[in-house]
Amino acid sequence: MPSHTNADHTWEDFWGANASVLIISAIVIIMIIVVFVVDRRWKNWQTKLEKVTGMMNESYAFSLNLVRHFMPSFKVAKYQFRGMRPKKTTASVEFENLGMDLKSGKRVLNGVTGKFEAGRMCAIMGPSGAGKTTFMNVLCGKATYGNMIGTMRINDKVTDPKELKGFMGFVPQDDIVHQDLTVREQIQFSVRLRGSTDLSKRRIEFITEDVLNVMQIDHIQNSIVGSVENRGISGGQRKRVNIGLELAAEPTLLFLDEPTSGLDSTSSLAVCLSLGKLCQLGMTSIMVIHQPRYSLFTLFDEVLLLGKGGETVFLGSSLDAKSYFESLGFEMPQNENPADWFMDVLSGEVSNNRISNFKPDMLFEMWRRRHENEDLEAAATGSSNNRLLRSATKSRQLSPEEDKAILWKNLQEGWDAVDTNKDGVMDAEELKELLAHCAAMVPTDEVVRELMERMAPDSQAVTKRQFVDYLSSLSDDVARDEKLREADATGVTGPHARQPLASMKESSDEDSTTYSSDESMSSIGSANSATSLQEMSPDRPGFMKQFQILTLRRLVQWWRMNRQRGIFVVALALGGVVLAILDGYITKTPSWDAMAYLNLHTCLALLLSIFCLSVFGNDQPVFWRESASGINVQSYYVAKILINTVDVVLMTFVFTTVYFLIRQPYISYWRFIIPFIFTAYASAGWGYFISTIVPPQHGPFIVSLVSFIICGLLGNPSTLANFMDIPVMDIAVSAISISRWAVQMSFLIAYDHMNPDPTDARQKAMLGTYEGVYVVQGETYGHSIGMACIWLFIMGFVLRILSFLGLKFTNRSKQV
């Protein structure tokens, strides 16, 4: 075969032989356009959902105006849940002599006994060093740094905290959220990943709407959350998103670590009011909170106060705490915040009128004596009953039946004014006029249609009975309008439908109306149910379903990484340009020179491995949180790798194409790029692996060092023969060096195509060295190329297995 050089072919010959480069470039451009179109459709859909949210909220606001018009005293819910539903079985949490010993032997929690009733909002408070967070971590199974002492019961059953994972939510103190997703996307993906497998698309949307509205973040639902570098939503809004991620899973038990830290008092109050709304559905909320204002403190149904050393000082109603401490001989100054005063008492900053040498640890014994003394227990029970009696002796509230009867009567008196055409029903135009009269503003046609559907689906008019049924349903926390009832009946919202509306039974005399007793939707399951913990845990999506959801989420995030991706693409393109000019026009290196290929493969491996560090390194806290909540790690890993492969292929194509077009080696492009594809595959594996075992701030340094060793040193053709002469080193270099095999492939492809026969003595010596290293006697060209491909594939595959193991098993304490 004759020898070939770059001078042996023209531009026409080059483009004729490599027209495929243009075809591939066109395919890449088309793929980018397709992704762009998909992204635009996704954004348009999210915008449409935001408009639907606004329209539904506006419809509800007009409904409230109707109620105020016909019956101002009628109590209505400020917001009605349309997706979330009351718990069939709630969970009470009981603990007996609960304590914890650190691995050093120090006890940081000691003998805490009590019970948090189901469906309550409970607070854990105490001064620094009281073990507040430790106590909560013990309850929810996150205290991996010590040994638990004592007994914990869920619904009177002895329970290991690890068994709570299926129906528990945990909100960390730090706002760990996806910085490149919108607020709505965060909640929506959380519902899809952690919700029950039988959730329909419609109900997923409803639950998302519920969380956005209850957490008061519906107005920013399409805003990117952002990060410290790229400012997005405010800190208070970010805190609400952090909580909303857990509410989206509809947990039976919710633990929160200082959810109000960093918030002003008004924002803190709003967050706790939102959590209290969820407790009405049967969720038990337990949180560590730091010195709230008194109006917020009294929102808690139960408060546990811990003293320094981790022992109980008080456990009971927030309204009883002040009287309890005053009964011990403490006197609170006027205009003092009781919550702050409690902390001062626990810290020993307040003197006791009865005990001159009072010390804070005396409070532990005082609390124990209270429970050991039968008389004090009887007195405590009596005071509790007295509180119930006092609440019961307030003016009697009207029953739902009485409210509905009054509403019916008021409507009868005003129906003639509403029914302008005297046909006995209310059509859309009449409803629009009524809404405009009640609200002093004209509703949109979309709002009128929405209300018509809620009152009478698939009908052009609303009867008096349907009108009253809908308005009376507004007193419940869970929406029960006819539109949802029909959706339940047809399976649109999935199984486990809400209870049907209790309709009014109309007698033959329209003026004489009787009503069936309402089966309240707000009634929740018993905390003492015999239901097992496994039955309380919903069946969550498996590997394949989570993989589909996570792939979609990663695709959304992928498109928003264009700036970061663009930086690396430009860096790789510049690298290709510099190396091509250096080899082709400055040093005039032969196209078969192995050292030139060493530089190419080292450059590509270094840049790609650095780029791949971000796949698992940038959002480690988010992964730890999701892994702790039950996300399938295999699905997460495969989805991340799959989408990142698009970037790896794209960058490899850009780098090799730029070099190839400038350098114009006498080689087919398809054969030229094959070694670089394997280099990219293996180097990406190194990036994945290092990112899972090394802190993100150290990743680039470690990758640069590794790339220098495994590519620049171990794969250098001038020294490779020395390694190959030592069997152990030969195996080691073959197993970990990318350039050992990639440079061999590139050289053999060029060698086979060009059949070089240099006349220059220096080049002849170089060629002899390369032939001695890469051209093995007795092995065919195909066999040598095939062996290189196999070694690099195995290397990349093993590195991916190791990166998965590193992802799953490193930092295990943060994934519980």
Beta strands, then each sheet from edge to edge (+ up, - down):
strand 1: 93-102
strand 2: 107-116
strand 3: 121-125
strand 4: 146-154
strand 5: 157-158
strand 6: 168-171
strand 7: 253-257
strand 8: 284-288
strand 9: 302-307
strand 10: 311-316
strand 11: 426-427
strand 12: 461-462
strand 13: 504-506
strand 14: 513-515
sheet 1: 2+ 1- 4+ 5-
sheet 2: 6+ 7+ 8+ 3+ 9+ 10-
sheet 3: 11+ 12-
sheet 4: 13+ 14-
end
